[in-house]
Amino acid sequence: MKVLDLLLANMGITLEQYLLLATALGSLMFMAKDLRLGCLILFFMVGIEFLVLYASGRNYHYHLLVLLLCVVLLTVNLLISYSKKTNMVV
C-alpha cells in the first residue's frame, strides 16, 4: 500500500479521488451496455464509499456530489422512460 500512496502523492491525487475515479471507470463498462444499469451500479458503489468515508471522517464531498448527480440522472432516465411508455411530451 505504501507504493500506491507514494504514487498517488506524486501525481497529486488523494485517496478519495482515486476511489471515485476507480469506481467511475468500473461502472463505465455497465454504462456502455445500459445507461440505467450503469447509473444504478455507480449509485450503489458511490453510496457505499460515501458512507465509509463519512464514518471514517475523511473528505466525502466529491462522493456526495457524484451521488446527487446519479440521483438526478436516474430521475431523468425514469421520466424519459415513463414518457415513452405513456406518449407524454416532455
Secondary structure, DSSP 8 states (H G I E B T S, - for coil): -HHHHHHHHHHT--HHHHHHHHHHHHHHHHHHH-HHHHHHHHHHHHHHHHHHHHHHT---HHHHHHHHHHHHHHHHHHHHHHHHHHT---
